[in-house]
Amino acid sequence: MITAVETQERMNADPRWWKVALMDFVDDFRFHKDPAAIEQAFEPSDDKRDAAFSAVIETLCDELRLSIPSWLQQVPNCHEPFFVAGLENLKATALVESPIRFRARNVFVLANFLTRV
């Protein structure tokens, strides 16, 4: 089981490939469905990645009908809008399609962001 703390450490260790660590967490959390993976708070270090990761955890908790850990309330939202795709021509689509947990944190993704094969 991959924990939120381990995921954050991986994202910080290799910021260029942070989404790989994030999606590994998504796959693992959906497989194990174990709230123990998110019991311990990660140490915030980058407002964009922290907000995106928090939105992912909240969205997965909603999807799996798990309680959202209270420590996530302490993770700050992005100060500036963060478009995860990083492509100018996808910004309008991301504004429309972003799930509520992402929008609330000023993070914008396409509707299929958490879709895995």
N, C-alpha and C positions, 0 to 999 in steps of 0.2 A: 504494500500500500504506500502510495506517494502522499506525503503531507503537504499542506500549504507552505510550511516553513521550508521544507526541502525544495519545493518548487521555486519559492522566492530566492533561495540561495543559488539555484541553477540559473534563474533569470539574471541575477546580478553578476554571476561569474562570467556569463557570455551574453552581454546585452544585445549584440547583433542578432542572435538567434533566440531571443526571449520567447517568441511564439512557439517554438518547438517544445520548450519546457512547459509552457502553459497548456498546450494541447495534449501533452503526455499526462498532465494532471487531469484534464477533462476526461480523457479515455479511462484512466485509472479510477477516478471518482465515480463515474457512471458504472463501471464494472463492479467495484466493491460496495458502493453505496454506504460507506462507513463514515458516520459523523466524526469519528476519531481523527480523520484526516484533516479536519478543519477546526479542531478544538483549540489548538495553540495558535496565537496570533503571530503573523509574520512581522518583521521589523520593516516599517516603511522606509523606502530609500529613493524612489523615483515616482513623482506624482502621477505621471502618465501610466506607467506599468502597474503601479499599486492600485490606481483607480480601476484600470481594466481588469486586473486580477480579482479585485473585490467584486466587480460587477459579474464576473464569471462565476464566482463562488455563490453569490446571491441568486443568480439565474439557475444554477444547478440545484440549489436548495429548493427553489420554487418548483422546478421540474420534477424532483424526486420527493417532494412534499416533506422536506426536512426543515427543522428550525434553523433560521439564519443566526450564526453566532453573534453575540452582542459586541464582540471586539471589532467587528467590521464597521461599526458606527464611528470608531476612532480613526479609521483610514480616511484621509482627506480626499475630496473630489479633485479632478483636474482643475487647475486655475484657468487654463485656456482650453478650448475645444480640442479634443484629440481624435483625429480620424485615423484609425488603426491601419486601414488599407494604404494610406499615404499617397493615394493618387487623386489628383485634383478633380478629374472627371467622374470620380465615384462619390464625391462629398455630398452632392444633392441626394443621391440614392441612399447613402448612409444616414443622412438626416431623417429621411422618411422611414427607413426600415429598422433602425436601431431599437432593440427591445428596451422596455422601460427602465430596467435596472442599469443599463448602460447610459441611457440618456440622463438619468438622475445624477450620474457621476461625470457628466460632460464628456463621455466617451461615445464615439459613433462607429458602428460596425454595420456590415451588411447583414441581412436577415439570416443568411446561412453561415454566419461566423462560427457557430458551435456545432454545425452539422459535420458529422464524421462518417467515414465509410467503413 
